Each structure stands twice: as C-alpha cells, then as structure tokens.
Amino acid sequence: MPKRLVTVFGATGVQGGSVVDALLNDASVASTYAIRAVTRNPSSASAKAIEARGVSVVKADLNDVASLTTAVAGSHVIFAVTDFWGPFKELSQERAAALESVQGVNIATASLATLDTLQHYIYSTLPDASRITSGAARAPHYESKARVKEFIESQPGLHAVTTFVWPGFYASNLAWDMLKPVYLATAGQYVQLQGVSEDTPVYCLGDSRANFGIFIRAILTQREKVGGGKIVFAYVEKITLGQLLQTWAETHGVKAQYVHVDKQVYDKLWPGLGGEFVMGMEFWHWAKDKTNWTGEDGVLGWHELGLDVSSMISVKQAVSAV
C-alpha cells in the first residue's frame, strides 16, 4: 500500500524539525507516512540533512500561493507553522504581524486545493489574547495567528479536518538575551529582569525540539478525536516564571533573583522585542486567576491524548541545558 503523504512546513526550524523527528523515530508511523518538507532553500545544509534521512524536500515561497499549491499537492496531512519573530527583526510589530497573517492564510488557501486528498490539517497557533480578554491583553504575535485561525474557520471543508495546536513556552527561551540570567558580581548571584511579576504562569513545553513533535504525532494518529477545529495545548508542566528561574538556578547550582521592572523600562532595554514579549506575557498574567480562561470549548492536553509526559524531556532537564 502506498504511504500517505505528510507535508511539513518549517521542517528546518524548531517545530517542524521536531515533527519530522517524531515521525521518523516511530517505526509504525514511518512505515505509514512519507514526509515532504517545504523550505525556502532546498540547498541549505539543514535541508540537505533532512533529505539525507529520506525526507523529500521541496521549495516554496510563503508569499506565493501558486508555489505553495504545488508544494502541498497530494498531501494527506499538512503541518503548518508561521513565523513572526524572524520578520520582526527587520519590520515593525504591525508589519511583521500582517506578514505572518498573510503567509498563514496563503498556506491555508493553497491547502484548499488538496481537499480531495487532505485528511488532516494541523496549524500551530496561539490563544486569541485580545478576544479572550476583551482587549485587556493584546500582542501582535498572538493576533497574527488568530487571523489565520479565523480564515481557516471560514472555510468549512478545511476547518472540518483541522486541528489547532498551541505550543507551550519553550524552556530554551531562557537563552534569549533578554531572558538570560546575568551574573551580578557585586551580589554574587544571577539576576533575571522581567516585565511581568514572578507569579505569572507559563505552560512550559520543556525541550521544544524533542517534545513538540510527540504531540503532533499523537494528533496525527488520533484524527477522529482532534478534528473539526479542536485545540490541543502542547505543554508538559505549568510553572510560574519565578519557579522557572529557580529551577534553572538549582540545576546549575547557583543563586538567582527575579527582578520585575516596569514594562516601559523593559522595552527600553530591548527595544521592540522586549515590549512584544511582555505584551504576550501579560495575557498569561491576566489568566493566572481564571478557571476558564481559554475562551474555547474543550481544549485538549497530554492527558486527553494519552501521552506520558514523564517520558518526555522535562522542564528541569531542559533548563539544565540552557
């Protein structure tokens, strides 16, 4: 029997790369599905490395629907992920968000042409913070993905086979310049500056490269449970930002202090990037005391998917490598 085709966007990045790893590492799944990776540059070293593992690599431009339509042709499953942070290095928040929305809609539009074969469309997104909080918390990199979700929901044929995935907080984010604990020699310990209070909760994915694909593999093999626009929240542990820092400190055998600074000061320290990050974290601070904060019906997690998070790379293990 011919293998079914899984087309993976972002295969040279964290999320798409994790999906490729998880599918190839499961003998049963690997014997059922062939993988096609979509990339801007099939000649890159990372693309060649994927190709060497037996993955088909094709070129497409996220700004060109025609090239995307060719790239996804014949797919039975499509994993789609879009990028805000890359364009944000050169564009304003609004322009980076607009570009991400356009590219996400472009992938979805191209996928409409595959509905004769498409059985499952998986889109990596985030909560619609502005809608959920009635405007109290908003962040462009959340809103950009929400616009793509709205487009998918407006297409009945595509929405019927779609699963939306919320990736949890990456432990590797602690390697970002603005989140990296800095040693303060005069105090003899590390400090971490944050623009929100230390009781702000994060739903942490642990090792994102290792763990994210495991969730996607479970989604792929349980289509009847997660289709029709259901949401899966891919995280392994709920922890506060303060606890996350202390976990990092304990694994490295050092002392660390969490320092909450005004968000305007935070944005001055890391212009643009700092403000955008804080805007996203303000949503989670808003949600910390809410029992039903998702704004969605029946968000599924590792338990509903039958996953054993103890077999994944934990938050503690992940931060020990940062």
C-alpha positions as CSV (number, residue, x, y, z in Angstrom):
1,M,0.0,0.0,0.0
2,P,1.4,3.4,-0.9
3,K,2.4,5.6,2.0
4,R,0.3,8.6,2.9
5,L,1.9,12.0,2.5
6,V,2.6,14.3,5.4
7,T,3.8,17.8,4.3
8,V,5.7,19.7,6.9
9,F,6.3,23.4,6.9
10,G,9.1,24.8,9.0
11,A,11.0,21.5,8.8
12,T,14.4,23.2,9.3
13,G,13.1,25.0,12.4
14,V,12.2,24.0,15.9
15,Q,8.6,23.0,15.5
16,G,8.7,21.5,12.0
17,G,12.0,19.8,12.8
18,S,10.5,18.3,15.9
19,V,7.6,17.0,13.8
20,V,10.0,15.4,11.3
21,D,12.0,13.8,14.1
22,A,8.9,12.4,15.9
23,L,7.5,10.8,12.7
24,L,10.8,9.3,11.6
25,N,11.5,8.0,15.1
26,D,8.3,5.9,15.3
27,A,8.6,2.8,13.2
28,S,4.8,2.4,12.8
29,V,4.2,6.0,11.7
30,A,7.3,6.0,9.5
31,S,6.0,2.9,7.7
32,T,2.6,4.6,7.1
33,Y,3.6,8.1,6.1
34,A,6.1,9.6,3.7
35,I,7.3,13.1,4.7
36,R,7.7,16.1,2.4
37,A,9.5,19.1,3.8
38,V,8.7,22.6,2.5
39,T,11.6,25.1,2.6
40,R,12.7,28.4,1.0
41,N,16.1,27.0,0.3
42,P,16.4,23.3,-0.5
43,S,20.2,23.8,-1.0
44,S,20.8,24.8,2.6
45,A,22.8,22.5,4.9
46,S,19.7,21.9,7.2
47,A,17.5,21.0,4.2
48,K,20.2,18.6,2.9
49,A,20.4,17.0,6.3
50,I,16.7,16.3,6.3
51,E,16.9,15.0,2.8
52,A,19.6,12.6,3.8
53,R,17.2,11.0,6.3
54,G,14.8,10.1,3.5
55,V,12.6,13.1,3.5
56,S,11.5,14.7,0.3
57,V,12.4,18.4,0.2
58,V,10.6,20.9,-2.0
59,K,10.9,24.7,-2.5
60,A,8.1,27.1,-1.9
61,D,7.6,30.8,-1.2
62,L,5.2,31.6,1.6
63,N,4.2,34.8,-0.2
64,D,3.4,32.9,-3.4
65,V,0.2,30.8,-3.3
66,A,0.9,29.1,-6.6
67,S,4.2,27.7,-5.3
68,L,2.5,26.6,-2.1
69,T,-0.2,24.9,-4.0
70,T,2.4,22.9,-5.9
71,A,4.2,22.1,-2.7
72,V,1.2,20.7,-0.9
73,A,-0.3,18.8,-3.9
74,G,-1.4,15.3,-3.0
75,S,-1.0,15.8,0.8
76,H,-3.0,13.6,3.2
77,V,-1.7,15.6,6.2
78,I,-0.3,19.1,6.4
79,F,1.5,20.6,9.3
80,A,1.6,24.4,9.0
81,V,3.6,26.9,11.1
82,T,4.2,30.6,10.5
83,D,6.9,32.9,11.8
84,F,6.5,36.3,13.5
85,W,9.9,36.7,15.2
86,G,12.1,36.3,12.1
87,P,10.4,39.2,10.1
88,F,10.2,41.2,13.3
89,K,13.9,41.6,13.3
90,E,13.5,44.0,10.3
91,L,9.9,45.0,10.4
92,S,7.6,46.8,12.9
93,Q,5.3,44.8,15.1
94,E,2.3,45.6,12.9
95,R,4.0,44.8,9.7
96,A,5.5,41.6,11.0
97,A,2.1,40.5,12.3
98,A,0.4,41.4,9.0
99,L,3.0,39.4,7.1
100,E,2.6,36.4,9.3
101,S,-1.2,36.5,8.8
102,V,-0.8,36.7,5.0
103,Q,1.6,33.8,4.9
104,G,-0.6,31.7,7.2
105,V,-3.7,32.4,5.0
106,N,-1.6,31.6,1.9
107,I,-0.7,28.2,3.2
108,A,-4.4,27.5,4.1
109,T,-5.5,28.8,0.7
110,A,-3.1,26.5,-1.1
111,S,-4.3,23.6,1.0
112,L,-7.9,24.1,-0.2
113,A,-6.8,22.7,-3.5
114,T,-5.9,19.4,-1.8
115,L,-9.2,18.7,-0.2
116,D,-9.7,15.7,-2.4
117,T,-6.8,14.0,-0.6
118,L,-6.4,16.0,2.6
119,Q,-7.4,14.2,5.7
120,H,-5.8,16.4,8.4
121,Y,-4.6,20.0,8.6
122,I,-2.6,20.9,11.7
123,Y,-1.9,24.6,12.3
124,S,0.4,25.9,15.1
125,T,-1.2,29.0,16.6
126,L,-1.7,30.8,20.0
127,P,-4.7,31.9,22.0
128,D,-6.5,34.9,20.7
129,A,-5.5,37.0,23.6
130,S,-7.3,40.2,22.6
131,R,-10.6,38.4,22.0
132,I,-10.4,36.3,25.2
133,T,-9.5,39.3,27.4
134,S,-11.9,41.7,25.6
135,G,-8.9,43.8,24.7
136,A,-7.3,43.9,28.1
137,A,-4.2,42.0,26.8
138,R,-3.1,42.0,23.3
139,A,0.1,41.1,21.4
140,P,0.6,41.2,17.7
141,H,2.3,37.8,17.5
142,Y,-0.8,36.3,19.0
143,E,-3.3,38.3,16.9
144,S,-1.5,37.5,13.7
145,K,-2.1,33.8,14.2
146,A,-5.6,34.3,15.4
147,R,-6.4,35.9,12.0
148,V,-5.2,32.8,10.2
149,K,-7.4,30.7,12.5
150,E,-10.4,32.8,11.6
151,F,-9.7,32.3,7.9
152,I,-9.5,28.5,8.4
153,E,-12.8,28.6,10.3
154,S,-14.4,30.4,7.4
155,Q,-13.6,27.5,5.1
156,P,-15.9,24.6,6.1
157,G,-14.1,21.9,4.1
158,L,-10.7,22.8,5.6
159,H,-12.0,23.5,9.1
160,A,-13.6,20.1,9.2
161,V,-10.2,18.4,9.0
162,T,-8.2,20.9,11.1
163,T,-6.6,20.7,14.5
164,F,-5.2,23.9,16.1
165,V,-2.1,23.5,18.3
166,W,-1.0,25.9,21.0
167,P,2.8,25.2,21.6
168,G,3.8,25.8,25.2
169,F,6.6,28.1,26.4
170,Y,10.0,26.9,25.3
171,A,12.5,26.3,28.1
172,S,15.1,27.3,25.5
173,N,13.7,30.9,25.6
174,L,15.9,31.3,28.7
175,A,18.8,31.6,26.2
176,W,17.3,34.8,24.7
177,D,19.4,37.8,25.6
178,M,16.5,39.5,27.4
179,L,15.6,36.3,29.4
180,K,19.1,35.0,30.0
181,P,20.1,35.2,33.7
182,V,23.0,37.6,34.1
183,Y,25.7,37.2,36.8
184,L,25.9,40.2,39.1
185,A,29.4,40.1,40.7
186,T,28.6,42.6,43.4
187,A,25.7,40.4,44.6
188,G,27.4,37.1,44.0
189,Q,24.3,35.7,42.2
190,Y,22.4,35.9,38.9
191,V,19.5,38.2,38.2
192,Q,16.8,38.0,35.6
193,L,14.8,41.0,34.5
194,Q,11.2,40.5,33.6
195,G,8.4,42.9,32.6
196,V,5.7,40.9,34.4
197,S,5.5,39.6,38.0
198,E,7.1,36.3,39.0
199,D,3.7,34.7,39.8
200,T,2.9,34.8,36.1
201,P,2.2,31.2,35.0
202,V,3.6,29.6,31.9
203,Y,2.6,26.3,30.4
204,C,6.0,25.0,29.6
205,L,6.8,22.6,26.7
206,G,10.1,21.6,28.2
207,D,12.5,20.7,25.4
208,S,10.6,22.1,22.5
209,R,12.7,20.4,19.8
210,A,12.2,17.0,21.5
211,N,8.7,17.2,22.8
212,F,6.6,19.2,20.3
213,G,6.7,16.6,17.6
214,I,5.5,13.9,20.1
215,F,2.2,15.9,20.5
216,I,1.9,16.2,16.7
217,R,2.5,12.5,16.2
218,A,-0.3,11.8,18.8
219,I,-2.6,14.2,16.9
220,L,-1.8,12.6,13.6
221,T,-2.7,9.1,14.9
222,Q,-6.0,10.3,16.7
223,R,-7.6,12.3,13.9
224,E,-11.1,11.4,15.0
225,K,-10.6,12.8,18.4
226,V,-9.0,16.1,17.4
227,G,-10.5,17.1,14.1
228,G,-13.2,19.6,13.4
229,G,-11.2,22.6,14.7
230,K,-10.4,21.2,18.1
231,I,-7.4,22.8,20.0
232,V,-4.5,20.9,21.5
233,F,-2.4,22.6,24.1
234,A,1.2,21.2,23.8
235,Y,2.8,21.6,27.2
236,V,4.2,19.3,29.9
237,E,4.2,21.4,33.0
238,K,2.5,24.5,34.4
239,I,5.0,26.6,36.3
240,T,5.4,30.3,37.2
241,L,8.2,32.5,35.7
242,G,9.7,32.7,39.2
243,Q,9.7,29.0,39.6
244,L,11.2,28.6,36.2
245,L,14.1,30.8,37.1
246,Q,14.7,28.9,40.4
247,T,14.6,25.6,38.6
248,W,17.3,26.9,36.3
249,A,19.3,28.1,39.2
250,E,19.0,24.8,41.1
251,T,20.1,22.8,38.1
252,H,23.2,25.0,37.7
253,G,24.0,25.1,41.4
254,V,23.7,28.9,41.6
255,K,21.6,31.6,43.3
256,A,19.2,33.7,41.2
257,Q,16.8,36.6,41.8
258,Y,13.8,37.5,39.7
259,V,13.6,41.3,39.2
260,H,10.3,42.7,38.0
261,V,10.8,46.0,36.1
262,D,8.3,48.4,34.6
263,K,7.4,47.2,31.0
264,Q,8.4,50.6,29.6
265,V,11.8,50.2,31.1
266,Y,12.0,46.6,29.8
267,D,11.2,47.8,26.3
268,K,13.9,50.4,26.5
269,L,16.4,47.8,27.4
270,W,15.4,45.6,24.5
271,P,13.5,47.9,22.1
272,G,10.6,46.3,20.3
273,L,11.4,42.7,21.3
274,G,11.0,43.4,25.0
275,G,7.7,45.2,24.5
276,E,6.3,42.4,22.3
277,F,7.4,39.7,24.7
278,V,5.8,41.5,27.7
279,M,2.6,42.0,25.8
280,G,2.3,38.3,25.3
281,M,3.2,37.5,28.9
282,E,0.6,40.0,30.1
283,F,-2.1,37.6,28.7
284,W,-0.8,34.8,30.9
285,H,-0.7,37.1,33.9
286,W,-4.3,38.0,33.2
287,A,-5.2,34.3,33.0
288,K,-3.5,33.2,36.2
289,D,-6.5,33.5,38.5
290,K,-9.1,32.4,35.9
291,T,-10.6,28.9,36.0
292,N,-11.8,29.0,32.4
293,W,-9.5,31.4,30.6
294,T,-9.1,29.8,27.2
295,G,-12.2,31.2,25.5
296,E,-12.5,27.9,23.8
297,D,-14.5,24.7,24.3
298,G,-12.7,21.6,25.2
299,V,-9.0,22.4,24.9
300,L,-7.2,19.0,24.9
301,G,-3.8,18.3,26.5
302,W,-1.4,15.5,27.0
303,H,-3.8,13.6,29.2
304,E,-6.6,13.5,26.6
305,L,-4.1,12.4,24.0
306,G,-2.9,9.6,26.2
307,L,0.7,10.8,26.4
308,D,3.1,10.1,29.2
309,V,4.9,13.4,29.9
310,S,7.3,11.5,32.2
311,S,8.8,10.0,29.1
312,M,9.4,13.4,27.6
313,I,12.3,15.9,28.4
314,S,11.1,17.7,31.5
315,V,11.3,21.4,32.2
316,K,14.1,20.7,34.7
317,Q,16.1,18.7,32.3
318,A,15.5,21.3,29.5
319,V,16.6,24.3,31.5
320,S,19.7,22.4,32.7
321,A,21.0,22.6,29.2
322,V,20.4,26.4,28.8
